[in-house]
């Protein structure tokens, strides 16, 4: 069995190769061996904290030759290698490092790349916990975080100093759905010799592949669309193998690894990835178009709409626009907005997105309740904002539900 475990894995296209293999075929087969241990069609779950050696010479050979086998669970798991190879292939990257959550992944990269006195520049439309980690915690170690207006490349370049080490953005951003010109973003980093990171959680590898535009690292909260079933936590960084090696080594020290069962759930969820994304994209577009025409809706943030300020960028770079739709209820107080959310019957009230079940929330309450009104205005979170993460239910049912809630 040990020889079988060391055979090259099938269906893993070379990074930046022509996309001759379809996204579903990659999601189903990449990273997996043709014939697996136990002859099962699914990869086994390795519930082991420790991996043993036959004798002392085996240990020495493993260390000196850097053999592709496991030693201790904090440094890797055979099931993890399968999922990492699959995710790397889906993004057309060389390597992937899997973490316990999306936040663990971005923290792992930041802790690897930044030293005291270094600086990082963010576009300001970002996940509030990423912002909090940088502004409140990295700052304790002498790292400076600069934030500039989303998609303002002139402002980002002006914020760069000789100490800048990373340029970071989401695309699309959450919850405003702004879309970054990835080629321009990557070129800016290369011009100044600075590495770039795109959190593409909302886009997924189905809708955009930032590495192909020259971005150095792609981040996903695999909890969302990649897992797809609201039943696991995971995060992943994807990029060049050489650049990710120090990241992987630090992960082994910090221990931000995932569990064997979670890795199995993620691999299982990826099997239907393209099918789910096609429905998420279709539902998001249909719901956004309905909301854009509804008299009680003041504004819809969805890059698939021609009214969105970054529609042309999105249309030129994305296959689809995802299932997340943000909108403002016209002339509504925070309580009136909450009443609309409470009136829906299909989406559940909760954080997160990307699962088969639709989720709805009021960002003011769910994520920014403890912020001051001034901070909420600064972050662009008005009282009448609603964030709807469309699942894979039938679009006509979601629309009818929203219609009755808005008329409630």
N, C-alpha and C positions, 0 to 999 in steps of 0.2 A: 504493500500500500504506500510506503514511503516513496518509492520510485514514481508511482502514479501521481502522487501529490506534487512532484517536482516537474511534471511535464508542462510545456508551454500551454497557456490558456488560449482557448479558441475565440474567434470572432472579435478580436481587439484590433481595430484599425489603427494604423500609425497616426500620430498627431499631425494635424494639418494636411492629411492626405485627402484626396478627392472623396467627397461623401458618396461612395458607391453603395454603401449599405444603409438601408433605411433605418429611421429612428426606432421603430418598434423591434426590428431584428436586433439592433444593438442593445436595446433595453432588456430584451429577453435573454440573449445569448452571450453578450460580451463579458469577459472575465471568467467564464465558466469552462471547465474541462468537458470534452466531448463525452468521456466515460468517467463517472465519478466514484468516489469511495462507496462501497456497498452496492454499486450499480444502480443507485436511485437516480431518477430524473431531476430531483431537487437536491441542492447542496445540503449536506448535513449541518447540524448545529453543533459546534464544538464547545461544550460546557466544561472548559478546563482552565484553571488558573496557572497550571504548571505543565511543562512539556519535558519529557524525560529523555535521557541519552543512554545508549547501550553501554558505553564505557567512557573512560577519561579521554581517550584519543578522539572519540566522537565530539566531545566538547571542544577540544583544541582545534579540530578540523572545522567545526562550525564557526569558531571565532576567527581563525586565520583566513578562511576562504569565504567568509560572509555568506554562508549557505542560506537559501530561501526557505527556512523552516522556523518554527517558533521555539522560544526558550521560556518566556514568562508572560502571562496574560496582559500585563501592563504595556508590553512592547508590541503586541499583535496577536491576531487570531486567524486561523485559516479562512474562516468565513468572512472576516474583515477584508482580507486580500481580494476575495471575489468581488465584494461590493465596491471596493476602491477602484479596482480595474474596470468595472462596469461604468462607474460614474465618470472616470477619466475618459473612457471611450465616448461616452455620451457628449462630453464637452470638447472632444478632440484635443485632450491634454495628455501629457506624458504620465502624470502621476496624480494621485488624490490621497489626501489624509483625512480619515474619518474621525469625528469627534462626538462627544456625548450630546452636544446641542450646537445650534448655530452660533450662540454667544460664546461657547467654549472655543469654536473655530476661529472667530475673529480675535478673541483674546489671545489664543495661541499664536496667531500670526503677529499681532502687535508686540507681544512679549518677546518673540524671537527677533524681531527686526529693529526694535527701538531701544536706545540707551538714554541715559540721563543727558539732557540738553538737546536731544533730537526733537524734530517737529513733524507733525502730521497735519494734512489739510483735508478737510471734509467738505463736500457739498452739504448744505445745512438741512436738507430734507432727508433725514435718516432715522433709523430705528432709535427710539429714545434711550434704550438701554446701551446701545453702542456709544451714543453721545455721552451718557452718564459715566460709562467706564473710562472714557478718555478724559473728560473734564474733571471728574471727581477722584479718580483712582490713579490713572497714569500720571496725572499732575503731581501726585505725592512723590513720584520718583523723578521729577524734573523733566518730564516730557510735555511739550507745549502742543496744544491742539488749536488749530485755526479753522473757523467755519466761514464759508462764503456762500453766497446765494447759489442755489442749485442751477446747474447748466450755464453759469456765468464763467466762461473759460478765461476771460480777461482778468476777472477778480481772482480766480484760482491761481493764475500765473503770477499775479501781483503779490499773492500771499506766500509764494515760494521764497525761501531763503537758503543760504548754504547749508543749513541744518535740517532741511526738509528731507524726510526719508520715504514717505508714503503719501500718495494721493488716493483718496477713498470716496466712493460714491455707491449708492444703490442705483439700479436701473431696471425697470421703472422704480421710482421712489414710493415710499409708503408714508402717508396715504394719498399723496397728491398726484401720483402716477406720472411724474415728470420723467422724460426719457432722455438719457444721455447720448450724445454723439460719441460713440465708443472709439471711433478712429481718431477723432480730435482729442479725446481724453487721453488715449494711449500715446499719441504723438507728443502731447504736452509733457508727459512723463519722460519719454525718451529724449526729448530736447534738453531736459535738465538732468538727465541721468537719475531719475527717481522712479521707483517701482510703483505700479498701479494695482489697485484692487477694485473689483466690481462685485457688489452683492447682487446677484441675479436671481434671488429667491423668487421674486414675483414674475420674472420672465420664464425661468426654467430653461434647460438646454434645448427644449423643443422649439421655443420661440426665439431665442437668440443665443449665440455662443461667443462671449466676449473675447476669448483667447484668439479667435480667428481675426479679430480687429487689432491685435497687438497688445492687449491688456495682459499683465503679468500673472495675476491671480484672480480666480473666480471663487466666490463664496456662496454657499447655499445653506439655508436652514432646511435640511432634508426632512424636518418635521412637517413641512408644508406639502407642496405638490409632489415631491419625489417619493415620500412615504405614502401620501395620498389618502390616508384613512383615519386621520385624527387619533392614532393609537400608538405613536412612538415619538421619541425625541432623538434628533441626530443633526449633525452639522458636517460640512465637508469643505475643504479647500482643494482647489484643482489648479495645476500649473506645471511648470517644468520640473522634472525630477530633481535636478541639481539644486534648484531654489527651494524645494520643499524638504530636502534632507534635514537641514537644521530644525525646521518646523516639526518634523516627525520625531527627531531626537528629543526636543523639549517636551513634546507630548508624552513621551515615555517617562520623562522625569516628573511632569506635573500630574500625570494619571488621568487626563480628561478623555478617557476611552469610552466606547460604547459597550453594551452588554451583548453576549452572543445571540440572545433571543431578539433584541432590537435589530441587530444586523440581518437576521433572517427575515424579520418583518419588512425591513427596508428593501431587501432583495426581492421579496415577494411582491411588494407594492410596485416596484419598477417594471414588473412584467406587463402591467396594463397601462404604463405611463402614457404612451402616445394616444391610446384610446381615451383616457381620462382627459388629457390636455385638449384634445379636439372638442370634447363636450364643454370643458371649462371655457375655452375660447368662444365657442358658439353661444353659451349661456351669458357670458360677460357682455358680448356684443349686443345680443338681443335685449338684455335688461337695460344696458346703457342707452340704447336707442329709445326704449319705452320711457325711461326716466327723463330723457332730454326733451320729450314732447309733453310731459305731464305739467299741468298748470301749477301744481303745488311744489314743483322742483325748481329751485333757483339756478343751480349749476350742477353739471356732472363732470367729474374728473375721470376720463377714460381715454387712453391714447388712440383707440380705434375710431373715435368720433372726429369728424373734420373740424369741430369747434375746439378741440384740445390744442393748446399752444405748441405741443411737440408732435402733433399728428404726422407731419411730413417726415420727421426723423424716424418715428416709430414705423411708418409704412415702408420706409426704405431699408430698415434694418431688422424688423421683426416678422416672423411667420404669422403670429397671432398675438393677441393683446391680453390674454389671461382672463381669469374669472373675478378679479377684484374690481369693484366699482365703488367710487366714493361720490357722494352727492350732498347738496345742501337743500334743506327744506325751506321754502320761501317764507320769510317773515315769521319764523318759528323761534320761540324761546327754547332754552335747553329742556324744559319740562314738556313742551309740546312735541319736541323732537323725540324725547323718550317715549311719549305716548304712541307715536307712530311705530317705533321699534317694538314696543310691548304688544302692538296689535298684530304683528305678522304671525303666521301660523306655521310656516315651513322652516325658515331659518331659525336656528337656535341662537340665543344671546351668549356670546363668548368671544374670547380673543382667538388669535390664530387665523389661518386661511389654508386653502389648498387641499382640503379633504373632500371626500365624496358628499358629506353633508354641508349644506349652506350654513354660514355663520353671519351674524349681524351684530354690530356694536356701535356705540356712540363714543368716538375717541375722547371727548371731553371727560366722560365718566370712566371708561375702561382703562385709559392709559395716561390721562393728564389731569385726573381729579385733584391731585395734591399740588398741582402747579398753580402759580398765581395767574390771574387774568392777563397780566402783562406778558408772562412767559408764553401763555397759550397764544396770544396774538403774535408774539415773535416767532413761534413755531408754526403759525398758520392753522390753528385748530379752533375754528369758531364753534359757538354753542350749538348751531343747527347742522353740524356735520354728521353724516352717517356713513359708515364703512360696511359694505356688503360683500362678503366673499362667496360668490356663487359656487355651489357644488355641482353635482352631475344630475340633479333632478331635471325634470322636463321644464324647458324654458317657459312654456306657456303657463305652467302651474306657478312658477316663481313670479311671473308678471301679474297674474290674477291676484296672487297673495299681496304683492306690493300695492296693487291698485286698491284693494279693499282697505289696506292699512292706511294709505294716504288719504282715503276718503272717510276714515273712521271718525 
